[in-house]
Amino acid sequence: MDKVIIKNLLARGIIGINDWERKRAQNILINITLFTDTRQAAKTDNIADCVNYSTTSKKVLAHAESANRKTVEALANDLAKLCLEENGVQKVIVRVEKPGAVRFSESVGVEIERSLND
């Protein structure tokens, strides 16, 4: 299966369980791998036959910045569901990270894999 990759998409939103995390937006780093079949898109060279990564990125950013989730697990599942609604996407891997959330680490997060069959 072919992959469309959205790497290091940076959102600013409310995420976390602590009171201070609920008061102001923080960075949320998102990585997405969309599994699809690109053969028809390659044959026609037509955007209508492609997974539109621009549209998908905009939907993911809008949701991440407005969802106000408490856990990265919940946000990752939300984003996976959005991605699977995109035409041609059969499976998705979503990684959501909170940079600087744990002292002495670059970031912490979760990575999930979902498919249309789930």
C-alpha positions in Angstrom: 0.0 0.0 0.0 1.2 3.5 -0.8 1.6 6.3 1.8 1.0 10.0 1.9 3.0 11.6 4.7 2.2 14.7 6.6 5.2 15.5 8.8 5.6 17.7 11.8 2.3 19.6 11.5 2.3 22.2 14.3 -0.9 23.1 15.9 -1.6 25.4 18.9 -4.4 24.2 21.2 -5.7 23.4 24.6 -4.6 19.9 25.6 -3.8 18.5 29.1 -5.3 17.7 32.4 -3.7 20.3 34.6 -5.4 23.6 35.3 -2.6 25.6 33.8 -2.8 23.5 30.6 -6.5 24.3 30.3 -5.9 28.1 30.3 -3.6 28.7 27.3 -2.8 27.1 24.0 0.4 25.0 23.7 2.2 23.4 20.9 0.8 20.1 19.6 3.0 18.3 17.1 1.2 16.0 14.6 2.5 13.4 12.2 0.2 11.5 9.9 0.7 8.6 7.5 -2.2 8.0 5.2 -2.3 4.7 3.4 -3.9 4.7 0.0 -3.5 3.4 -3.5 -1.9 6.0 -5.7 -2.0 4.1 -9.0 -5.0 5.8 -10.4 -3.7 9.2 -9.4 -0.4 8.4 -11.1 -2.1 7.3 -14.2 -4.4 10.3 -14.6 -2.1 12.9 -12.9 -5.4 14.5 -11.6 -5.8 15.9 -8.1 -9.3 14.5 -8.0 -7.7 11.0 -7.9 -5.3 11.9 -5.1 -5.6 12.0 -1.3 -5.6 15.8 -0.9 -3.0 16.3 1.9 -3.7 20.1 1.9 -7.4 19.6 2.7 -6.6 16.9 5.2 -4.0 19.1 7.0 -6.4 22.0 7.3 -9.1 19.7 8.8 -6.6 18.2 11.2 -5.2 21.6 12.3 -8.7 23.1 12.8 -9.7 20.2 15.0 -6.5 20.1 17.0 -6.8 23.8 17.7 -10.4 23.7 18.7 -11.0 20.3 20.3 -9.8 21.2 23.8 -9.0 17.5 24.6 -7.5 16.4 27.9 -5.4 13.6 26.5 -3.2 13.1 23.5 -4.9 9.7 23.2 -8.3 11.3 22.7 -7.0 13.8 20.2 -5.1 11.1 18.2 -8.3 9.1 17.9 -10.3 12.1 16.8 -7.7 12.9 14.1 -7.5 9.3 12.9 -11.3 9.3 12.4 -11.1 12.6 10.4 -8.4 11.1 8.2 -10.3 7.9 7.5 -13.2 10.1 6.2 -11.0 11.3 3.4 -11.7 9.7 0.0 -9.2 7.0 -0.8 -7.7 6.6 2.7 -7.8 3.0 3.8 -5.6 3.2 6.9 -3.9 5.9 9.0 -1.1 6.2 11.5 -1.4 9.3 13.7 1.2 10.5 16.2 0.3 13.4 18.5 3.1 14.8 20.7 3.3 17.5 23.3 6.8 19.1 23.0 8.4 19.9 26.4 5.6 18.2 28.4 8.1 16.2 30.5 11.3 17.6 31.9 14.4 16.4 30.1 12.5 15.1 27.1 12.0 16.7 23.7 8.4 15.6 23.7 5.9 13.0 24.8 3.0 11.5 22.9 1.1 8.6 21.5 1.0 6.9 18.1 -2.1 5.0 16.9 -3.0 3.0 13.8 -6.6 2.8 12.6 -8.2 1.4 9.4 -11.6 1.4 7.8 -12.1 -2.1 9.1 -11.7 -1.1 12.8 
